[in-house]
Amino acid sequence: MCLGFTPRFHTSVSHLGFTAAYDKPLGFVGREATLDQKGRGAAGLSRRLVSVLLEDPTPLMYQGEIVYRNGRRVLIGL
């Protein structure tokens, strides 16, 4: 399941801003918010969607697993 393609994640968070058609004649729901976030850039993000690559493919990660990044606990998922 690719979480980047759901309404739960803003196009900037999932790094998919290039897919938004800002020039659509009728616009789209969330266009203004998307343009606002795009204008603020990465500094305006409170979260970011990333991938996790495990060295051992045996464990399965679903959602909400805890991982450590630079010694700090980070929540993964929703």
C-alpha positions, 0 to 999 in steps of 0.5 A, a space after each residue: 500500500 502506498 500511503 503517499 496517494 491518499 488524502 491523509 497526506 498533503 502533496 508536499 509531505 509525500 513529495 508529489 507536488 509535481 503531480 498537481 494540475 494547478 492550472 486546471 480551468 475549474 481548479 480542484 478541492 484543496 488548490 488554495 491550501 496546496 499553493 499556500 503550502 507550496 509557497 512555504 516550501 519544506 520549512 513549513 512542513 510539520 511532518 514528512 513521508 519517508 520510506 524505511 528500508 530494512 536490512 532483514 526482510 523478515 519482519 513486516 512493518 504495517 503502520 505505527 511502528 516505532 523506529 529510531 533515527 539518530 538515537 531518537 524515537 520516531 513514529 512511522 505510519 498514521 
